[in-house]
């Protein structure tokens, strides 16, 4: 999980404490929403049995999109 937190910090510029909170929220959400076998494998994935860069890119993209101001509807 530390590697994923580090990648989120690097890609978003968020403070480490904030990145840790974001990663935990996203992972808890995924564990709850994904089918049980997939959700249960998240901890294995984060334990070094998977590739974290893709997950960090996804989270970074979500966070960067959230930072951008929305255009007002007319």
Residue, then its C-alpha position, 0 to 999 in steps of 0.5 A: x500500500x505504501x508504494x501506491x500511496x507514494x505514486x498517488x503523492x507523486x502524480x497528484x502532488x497531494x500530501x502523503x497523509x491525504x493520499x493515504x486517506x484517499x487510497x484507503x477510501x478507494x480500496x475500501x470502496x472497491x472491496x465492498x463493490x467488487x465481486x467477493x473473490x476480486x475484492x478479497x484479492x486487493x490485499x494480495x495485489x497491494x502486497x506486491x503480487x500485482x502492478x500498482x502503477x496502473x492503479x496509481x494512474x487511475x486514482x491520479x486521473x480521478x483526483x486531477x479531474x476532481x480538482x478542475x473547475x466545472x463549467x457552469x451550465x446555461 
